[in-house]
Amino acid sequence: MKGDFLSQFREMNRHSEALIAVGVMGLLALLLIPLPPFLLDVFLCFSLVFSLMTLLLTLYVEKALEFNSFPTLLLFLTLYRLGLNIASTRMILTQGEGGDMIETFGEFVTRGSVGVGLVLFLLLSIINFVVVTKGSGRIAEVAARFVLEALPGKQMAIDSELSSGLLSQSEAKEARNQIAQEADFYGAMDGASKFVRGDAIASLVITGVNILGGLAVGFFVKGYGWERALSLYTRLAIGDGLVTQIPALLISVGAGVMMTRASRGSVGQSLTKQVFSHGKVLLFSGLILLVLSLIPGMPRLVMLPMGGVFLYFGGRRVWKKPSSEEQTVQETSTLVSPVEVLLGFEGVEFAKPLHEKLGEIRKQVTKQLGAILPSISIADSVELPPSGWAIHIKGFKVAGGREVSLPLLVQELEKVLKHHAHELLNRQIVAEWIQEVRVCDSAVVEELIPKKLSLGQVTRVLQNLLREGVPIQDRVTILELLADHGQGEKSDLNEITEQVRLGLSRGICERVFGKTRQGHVILLDPKVEQMVEVASGKMRPATIDKLARSLLEIEAKATKRGVYPVLLTKGSSRIEVKRMIEKHLPHLPVLAYREVADDVELETIGMISQEVLL
């Protein structure tokens, strides 16, 4: 039974576009076709449930862009409620009833008093219109403007990280898409907030129409007395207004929550952590409550227990022993840690959650690169600013900042591990890497080590691959290629690296050109390639600078068009070219002609001639 339900749900999800089209047609039906009371109750229940679900989603999503369909959903729900308003108004004026939900809301709230019900409805409408809707609308305007103004700076930051090699081309493209989505989202929210405000005004107008129109219909058409007409139609109008105003208020609060999010993580977790993390605040709040309870007439049965609870939890936080978060921070060791995360004293609270995520981070990077990563240590540092952080590789700082947060630490640590994976790879890790292969394919390992290559030579080749971002996931294939081309102590490790790359060319093309199998390439004039081969790694620095500047100019023009170029060279000069330009363009892929698959479509966007280098 459960399997049948899940299969039906997946089938419905596959036809979501058709469901949206059906929903739009249903909205038109609400406007044109009279509904029976039971069906109106069903639609009103849907409105209430969908509004509540939307509010809960805004509370639980990790970041605003995870719910980037919110502005569109806001529009649909607003139109849906207005359609229900029209359908219920038609029923109230023509039949003198509004279904069970409307009548129950009207009876429950008014409690026999039309004046009380009207006042409560007006208060709810004013709260929605003046406080929530107006505030969230203003926030949407400011957020949209700030996001658009910050767009050029964010683009420049991405370009800078791309140039420094902290981001790969695919990561930079993803970051640019993220920025574009963010701008689109806040722009759409700015417009959608106007719908919410208009909905609040329309609800007031429709309620007034229901009351005045109901009085006219009841007195002139149906012959009711003024007292009966006023009681009946006012009760129905208030019930109708409440049934639609409560979902509208939920949606308005959801829009406000989405626009006021300033941190990643669910709202509940953020508020709990930030509001109740300061013990002194809880302590003083409890003391103030106890003092206020001494005033004659104050509800001591309420204030004394509440003050005691605040004192208890505040005291626990102020005088607590060092927690496991602080204990997670490791003592300084005499040995240099391969990877070390240093935190200022205010950032110690992130030690435990970061430690819990280390396994996930290492697993993610290992899955992408195929390299086993060493252990990662976390320590505090008095040399850092209070909220500062730094990441060290073998004792040297490679990343850092003055403001720390858990998402930032996770993101930067992943970048550092990917960018410096070749530095972290050592003989011990490679020995473990090979040992795992020995279990399933011992023959290739026995042939390779130590007859063809030593453990150190294998490590050097793997480091060469990781230096250029080539994953080493296909272990058996790599070891087979090493066994084919290894020649003992006389082995040319650069040439072996090129042979392994050739064997992995399919994966390299997939990583560089993507699934589109289309690439934009920069070529070197044959005379330039000949200069590189003749120089054999001893080309003059001035010539290398000219080559790098020429490549940077071509790349800059291509990047403005949204194109990320690749440098193509002969196989015999590829590794020399890469090493020459690595300092200036660490992110620029350099491929040999023979590494490019036949099904990849190439477009030449530039060529470096010999005259440029003279």
C-alpha positions in Angstrom: 0.0 0.0 0.0 2.8 2.3 0.9 4.7 1.6 -2.3 1.5 2.3 -4.3 1.2 5.7 -2.6 4.8 6.6 -3.2 4.6 5.6 -6.9 1.4 7.7 -7.3 3.2 10.7 -5.6 6.2 10.3 -8.0 3.8 10.1 -11.0 2.1 13.3 -9.8 5.5 15.0 -9.4 6.4 14.1 -13.0 3.2 15.8 -14.2 3.6 19.0 -12.1 3.4 21.3 -15.1 0.0 19.8 -16.0 -1.2 20.2 -12.4 -0.3 23.9 -12.5 -2.2 24.3 -15.8 -5.2 22.6 -14.1 -4.9 24.9 -11.1 -5.0 28.0 -13.4 -8.2 26.7 -15.1 -9.6 25.9 -11.6 -8.9 29.6 -10.7 -10.9 30.7 -13.7 -13.7 28.4 -12.7 -13.8 30.0 -9.3 -14.4 33.4 -10.9 -17.1 32.3 -13.3 -18.9 29.2 -12.0 -21.1 29.2 -8.8 -19.8 26.6 -6.3 -21.8 24.4 -3.9 -21.1 25.1 -0.2 -19.3 21.7 0.3 -16.9 22.5 -2.6 -16.2 26.0 -1.3 -15.3 24.5 2.1 -12.8 22.2 0.4 -11.2 25.1 -1.4 -11.0 27.2 1.7 -9.4 24.3 3.6 -6.8 24.0 0.8 -6.1 27.7 1.1 -5.5 27.5 4.8 -3.3 24.4 4.6 -1.2 25.7 1.7 -0.6 29.0 3.5 0.5 27.2 6.6 2.8 24.9 4.6 4.3 27.9 2.9 5.0 29.6 6.3 6.6 26.5 7.7 8.8 26.1 4.5 10.1 29.7 5.0 11.1 28.7 8.6 12.8 25.4 7.7 14.7 26.1 4.5 18.5 26.6 5.0 18.7 29.7 2.8 16.3 31.8 0.8 17.4 30.5 -2.7 16.4 27.0 -1.7 12.8 28.3 -2.0 13.3 30.5 -5.1 9.8 29.6 -6.4 8.3 31.5 -3.4 7.5 34.7 -5.4 5.6 32.7 -8.0 3.8 30.7 -5.3 2.9 34.0 -3.6 1.2 35.2 -6.7 -0.7 32.0 -7.2 -1.9 31.8 -3.6 -2.9 35.5 -3.7 -5.0 35.0 -6.9 -6.4 31.8 -5.4 -7.6 33.6 -2.3 -9.1 36.4 -4.3 -10.9 33.9 -6.5 -12.3 32.3 -3.3 -13.4 35.7 -2.1 -15.4 36.2 -5.3 -16.9 32.7 -5.1 -17.9 33.2 -1.4 -19.3 36.7 -2.1 -21.5 35.2 -4.9 -22.8 32.5 -2.5 -23.4 34.9 0.4 -25.4 37.4 -1.7 -27.3 34.9 -3.8 -28.0 32.1 -1.3 -27.6 33.8 2.1 -25.1 31.2 3.3 -21.3 30.6 3.0 -20.6 27.0 3.8 -19.6 25.5 7.1 -16.2 27.1 7.4 -17.4 30.7 6.9 -20.4 30.3 9.2 -18.3 28.6 11.9 -15.6 31.3 11.8 -18.4 33.9 11.9 -20.2 32.3 14.9 -17.0 31.5 16.8 -15.4 34.9 16.6 -18.5 37.1 17.0 -19.9 35.0 19.8 -23.3 36.6 19.1 -21.9 40.2 19.0 -21.5 41.7 15.5 -19.6 44.6 16.9 -16.9 42.4 18.6 -16.5 40.4 15.4 -16.1 43.4 13.2 -13.5 45.0 15.6 -11.5 41.8 15.7 -11.6 41.5 11.9 -10.5 45.1 11.5 -7.6 44.6 14.0 -6.4 41.5 12.1 -6.6 43.4 8.8 -4.7 46.4 10.1 -2.0 44.2 11.6 -1.6 42.4 8.2 -1.7 45.6 6.1 0.0 48.2 8.2 2.6 46.1 10.1 3.5 42.9 8.3 2.8 43.7 4.7 4.2 47.2 4.7 7.3 46.1 6.5 8.1 43.1 4.3 7.4 45.3 1.2 9.9 47.9 2.3 12.5 45.2 3.2 12.0 43.7 -0.3 12.7 47.0 -2.0 15.9 47.6 0.0 17.1 44.1 -0.4 16.5 44.1 -4.2 18.4 47.4 -4.5 21.3 46.3 -2.4 21.6 43.0 -4.2 21.7 44.8 -7.6 24.3 47.3 -6.3 26.5 44.5 -4.9 26.4 42.5 -8.2 29.5 44.1 -9.8 31.6 43.6 -6.7 30.6 39.9 -6.3 31.4 39.3 -10.0 34.8 40.9 -9.5 35.4 38.7 -6.4 34.6 35.6 -8.4 36.9 36.7 -11.2 39.7 37.3 -8.6 39.3 33.9 -7.0 39.2 32.3 -10.5 42.4 34.1 -11.4 44.1 33.0 -8.2 43.1 29.4 -8.7 40.8 29.2 -5.6 37.9 28.4 -8.0 37.8 26.2 -11.0 35.9 27.3 -14.1 32.9 25.1 -13.3 32.8 26.5 -9.7 33.1 30.0 -11.0 30.3 29.4 -13.4 28.1 28.0 -10.6 28.9 31.0 -8.4 27.9 33.4 -11.2 24.6 31.5 -11.7 24.1 31.7 -7.9 24.5 35.5 -8.0 22.1 35.8 -11.0 19.5 33.6 -9.2 19.9 35.8 -6.1 19.3 39.0 -8.1 16.3 37.5 -9.8 14.8 36.2 -6.6 15.0 39.5 -4.7 13.8 41.4 -7.7 10.8 39.0 -8.0 10.2 39.4 -4.2 10.1 43.1 -4.6 7.3 42.8 -7.1 5.5 40.0 -5.3 5.2 42.0 -2.1 2.9 44.4 -4.0 0.5 41.5 -4.6 0.4 40.8 -0.9 -0.3 44.4 0.0 -3.0 44.6 -2.7 -4.5 41.4 -1.3 -4.9 42.9 2.1 -6.7 46.0 0.7 -8.9 43.8 -1.5 -10.0 41.7 1.6 -11.2 44.9 3.4 -13.1 46.1 0.3 -14.7 42.7 -0.3 -15.8 42.4 3.3 -17.4 45.9 3.1 -19.1 44.9 -0.2 -20.5 41.7 1.5 -21.9 43.7 4.4 -23.5 46.5 2.4 -24.5 44.3 -0.5 -26.0 41.7 1.9 -28.0 44.4 3.6 -29.4 45.6 0.3 -30.2 42.1 -1.0 -31.7 41.0 2.4 -33.9 44.0 2.8 -34.9 44.9 -0.7 -34.8 41.5 -2.5 -35.6 38.9 0.2 -37.7 41.1 2.4 -35.8 40.5 5.6 -36.0 43.1 8.4 -33.0 45.3 9.0 -32.0 43.5 12.2 -32.1 40.0 10.6 -30.3 41.2 7.5 -27.6 43.0 9.5 -27.1 40.0 11.8 -27.0 37.4 9.0 -24.9 39.2 6.4 -22.5 40.8 8.9 -21.8 37.4 10.5 -21.2 35.8 7.1 -19.0 38.7 5.8 -16.9 38.6 9.0 -16.5 34.8 8.7 -15.6 35.1 5.0 -13.1 37.9 5.8 -11.4 35.8 8.6 -11.3 32.6 6.5 -9.3 34.5 3.8 -7.5 37.0 6.1 -5.8 34.4 8.3 -4.2 32.6 5.3 -3.2 36.0 4.0 -1.6 36.9 7.3 0.3 33.5 7.2 1.6 34.3 3.7 2.6 37.8 4.7 4.5 36.5 7.7 6.2 34.0 5.4 7.2 36.7 3.0 8.6 38.8 5.9 10.6 35.8 7.2 12.1 35.2 3.7 13.1 38.8 3.3 14.6 39.2 6.8 16.8 36.1 6.7 20.4 37.2 7.3 22.0 33.8 8.1 22.1 30.3 6.7 20.3 27.6 8.6 16.7 27.2 9.7 15.1 30.2 11.5 14.4 28.2 14.6 18.0 27.0 15.0 19.4 30.5 14.4 17.0 32.2 16.9 17.6 29.6 19.6 21.3 29.8 19.2 21.6 33.6 19.0 18.9 34.6 21.6 19.6 32.0 24.3 23.3 31.6 23.9 24.2 34.6 26.2 23.8 33.5 29.8 24.1 37.0 31.3 21.0 38.1 29.3 19.0 35.2 30.7 20.3 35.9 34.2 19.4 39.6 34.2 16.0 38.9 32.6 15.2 36.5 35.4 16.3 39.0 38.1 14.1 41.7 36.6 11.1 39.4 36.5 11.7 38.5 40.2 11.9 42.2 41.1 8.7 43.1 39.2 6.9 40.3 41.0 7.4 42.2 44.2 5.1 45.0 43.0 1.6 44.6 44.6 -1.0 43.2 42.2 1.5 41.6 39.8 0.7 37.9 38.9 3.3 36.4 41.1 2.2 32.8 40.3 3.3 33.5 36.7 6.3 35.8 37.2 8.1 33.9 40.0 8.3 30.5 38.2 9.2 32.3 34.9 12.0 34.3 36.6 13.3 31.2 38.3 13.5 29.3 35.0 15.5 32.2 33.4 17.8 32.4 36.4 18.4 28.6 36.3 19.3 28.4 32.6 21.2 31.8 32.7 23.3 30.6 35.6 24.1 27.3 34.0 25.4 29.1 30.9 27.4 31.7 32.9 29.1 29.3 35.3 29.2 26.1 33.2 32.4 24.1 32.8 34.2 24.0 29.4 31.9 22.3 27.0 32.7 19.6 24.4 33.0 22.4 21.8 36.0 23.8 23.6 37.3 20.3 24.3 37.1 19.6 20.5 39.8 22.2 20.0 43.1 20.3 20.0 46.2 21.2 21.9 49.1 22.4 19.9 51.3 19.5 18.8 55.0 19.5 18.2 54.3 17.9 14.8 53.1 20.1 11.9 49.6 19.1 11.0 49.0 18.5 7.2 45.7 20.5 7.4 44.9 22.8 10.4 41.9 25.0 11.0 42.7 27.8 13.4 40.0 29.8 15.2 39.9 33.0 17.3 38.5 32.6 20.8 35.0 33.8 19.6 35.1 31.2 16.9 35.7 28.3 19.3 31.9 27.6 19.4 32.2 26.5 15.7 34.8 23.8 16.6 32.4 21.0 17.5 30.0 21.5 14.5 32.9 21.8 12.1 34.5 18.7 13.6 31.2 16.9 13.0 31.2 18.0 9.4 34.9 17.0 8.7 34.0 13.5 7.7 31.4 14.7 5.2 33.8 17.3 3.8 36.6 14.7 3.4 34.2 12.2 1.9 32.9 14.8 -0.6 36.4 15.9 -1.8 37.6 12.3 -1.9 34.6 11.4 -4.1 35.4 14.2 -6.5 39.2 13.8 -6.7 39.7 10.1 -5.7 42.5 11.0 -3.3 42.6 9.9 0.3 42.9 13.0 2.5 44.9 13.3 5.7 43.4 14.1 9.1 42.3 17.7 9.7 43.0 19.3 13.1 41.2 22.2 14.7 42.9 24.5 17.2 42.5 27.9 18.7 45.0 30.7 18.2 45.7 33.8 20.2 47.4 35.4 17.2 44.1 35.6 15.3 41.4 38.3 15.8 38.6 37.2 18.2 36.3 36.2 15.4 39.1 35.4 12.9 40.0 32.1 11.3 42.8 30.6 9.2 43.5 27.4 7.3 47.1 26.2 7.3 48.6 23.6 4.9 51.8 22.0 6.5 52.2 25.0 8.8 51.7 27.8 6.2 48.5 29.9 5.9 46.6 29.4 2.6 43.3 31.0 3.5 41.8 33.1 6.3 39.5 36.0 7.3 38.3 38.2 10.1 34.7 37.1 10.4 33.9 33.4 11.0 30.8 31.3 10.4 30.2 27.6 9.9 29.1 27.8 6.3 32.1 29.9 5.4 34.5 27.5 7.1 33.0 24.5 5.3 33.1 26.2 2.0 36.7 27.5 2.3 37.9 24.2 3.7 36.5 22.4 0.6 38.2 24.9 -1.7 41.6 24.5 0.1 41.5 20.7 0.1 40.7 20.6 -3.7 43.3 23.3 -4.6 46.1 21.8 -2.4 45.3 18.1 -2.8 48.6 17.4 -4.6 50.5 18.9 -1.6 48.7 16.7 0.8 49.3 13.5 -1.1 52.3 11.6 0.4 53.8 8.1 0.2 51.8 6.8 3.2 48.5 7.9 1.6 49.5 6.4 -1.8 50.5 3.2 -0.1 47.0 2.9 1.4 45.6 3.9 -1.9 47.4 1.1 -3.7 46.7 -1.4 -0.9 43.0 -1.0 -1.6 43.6 -1.8 -5.2 45.7 -4.9 -4.3 42.5 -6.5 -2.8 40.7 -6.6 -6.1 43.6 -6.5 -8.6 46.9 -7.7 -7.1 48.5 -8.5 -10.4 49.0 -4.9 -11.6 50.3 -3.9 -8.2 52.9 -6.7 -8.1 54.0 -5.9 -11.7 54.3 -2.1 -11.0 56.0 -1.8 -7.6 58.9 -2.0 -7.3 59.8 -3.4 -10.7 58.5 -0.6 -12.9 58.2 2.3 -10.5 59.0 3.0 -6.9 56.4 4.2 -4.4 57.9 7.7 -4.6 57.7 7.8 -8.4 54.0 6.7 -8.3 53.4 9.4 -5.7 55.0 12.1 -8.0 52.9 11.1 -11.0 49.7 11.2 -8.9 50.7 14.6 -7.6 51.2 15.9 -11.1 47.6 14.7 -12.0 46.1 16.3 -8.9 48.0 19.6 -9.5 45.9 20.1 -12.6 42.7 18.9 -11.1 42.7 15.5 -12.8 40.8 13.1 -10.5 42.6 9.8 -9.6 39.4 7.8 -9.0 40.0 5.2 -11.7 42.8 3.5 -9.7 43.1 0.3 -11.7 43.3 2.2 -15.0 46.0 4.5 -13.6 48.1 1.7 -12.2 47.7 -0.2 -15.5 49.0 2.8 -17.4 51.9 3.3 -15.0 52.8 -0.4 -15.4 52.7 0.0 -19.2 55.0 3.0 -19.3 57.2 2.7 -16.2 60.9 2.0 -16.9 62.4 1.8 -13.4 64.9 4.5 -12.3 65.2 5.8 -15.8 61.5 6.7 -16.1 60.7 10.2 -17.2 57.9 11.0 -14.8 56.7 14.0 -16.9 56.3 11.7 -19.9 54.6 9.1 -17.8 52.2 11.7 -16.5 51.3 12.7 -20.1 50.7 9.0 -21.0 48.4 8.6 -18.0 46.5 11.8 -18.9 46.0 10.4 -22.4 44.5 7.2 -20.9 42.2 9.4 -18.8 41.4 11.8 -21.6 37.7 10.9 -21.7 37.2 12.0 -18.1 39.4 15.1 -18.7 37.3 16.2 -21.6 34.1 15.6 -19.6 35.5 17.8 -16.8 36.8 20.6 -19.0 34.1 20.7 -21.8 31.1 19.4 -19.9 28.2 17.5 -21.3 27.7 19.9 -24.2 31.0 18.6 -25.7 31.7 22.2 -27.0 34.9 24.1 -26.3 36.5 27.5 -27.0 40.2 27.2 -27.4 43.3 29.3 -27.6 46.1 28.0 -29.9 49.9 28.5 -29.9 51.6 29.3 -33.1 53.9 26.3 -34.2 56.9 28.6 -33.9 55.9 29.4 -30.3 55.6 25.7 -29.4 59.0 25.2 -31.0 60.5 28.0 -28.8 59.0 26.2 -25.7 60.5 22.9 -26.7 63.9 24.3 -27.4 64.0 26.3 -24.2 63.3 23.1 -22.1 62.0 25.0 -19.1 64.6 27.8 -19.3 62.6 30.4 -21.2 63.4 34.0 -20.2 61.0 35.4 -17.5 60.2 38.4 -19.8 59.1 36.1 -22.6 56.9 34.1 -20.1 55.3 37.4 -18.9 54.5 38.4 -22.4 52.9 35.0 -23.1 50.9 35.2 -19.9 49.7 38.8 -20.7 48.6 37.8 -24.1 46.6 34.8 -22.7 45.1 37.0 -20.0 43.8 39.5 -22.7 42.2 36.8 -24.8 40.7 35.2 -21.7 39.3 38.5 -20.4 37.5 39.1 -23.7 36.1 35.6 -23.7 34.9 35.8 -20.1 32.9 38.9 -20.9 31.0 36.8 -23.4 30.5 34.1 -20.8 33.1 31.8 -22.5 35.8 30.0 -20.5 38.7 29.1 -22.9 41.1 26.2 -22.9 44.7 26.4 -24.2 45.6 23.7 -26.7 49.2 22.6 -27.4 51.3 19.8 -28.7 51.6 16.8 -26.4 55.4 17.2 -26.3 55.2 20.8 -25.0 52.0 20.7 -22.9 53.5 20.2 -19.5 56.2 22.9 -20.1 53.5 25.4 -21.2 51.4 24.7 -18.1 54.3 25.2 -15.8 55.3 28.5 -17.4 51.8 30.1 -17.1 50.7 28.3 -13.9 51.7 31.3 -11.7 49.8 33.8 -13.8 46.8 31.6 -14.9 46.5 28.7 -12.5 42.9 28.1 -13.5 43.4 27.9 -17.3 43.2 24.3 -18.5 46.1 23.3 -20.8 45.3 20.3 -23.0 47.2 18.4 -25.7 45.5 18.0 -29.0 45.5 14.2 -28.6 43.7 14.5 -25.3 40.6 16.1 -27.0 38.0 13.5 -28.0 36.8 13.4 -31.6 33.2 14.3 -30.6 34.2 17.6 -29.0 33.3 20.7 -31.2 36.1 23.3 -30.9 36.0 27.0 -31.7 39.2 28.9 -31.9 38.9 32.3 -30.2 42.6 33.4 -30.3 46.2 32.4 -31.2 49.5 33.4 -29.7 52.0 34.3 -32.4 55.7 34.5 -32.2 55.7 38.3 -32.8 53.8 38.9 -29.5 56.7 37.3 -27.5 59.5 39.2 -29.2 
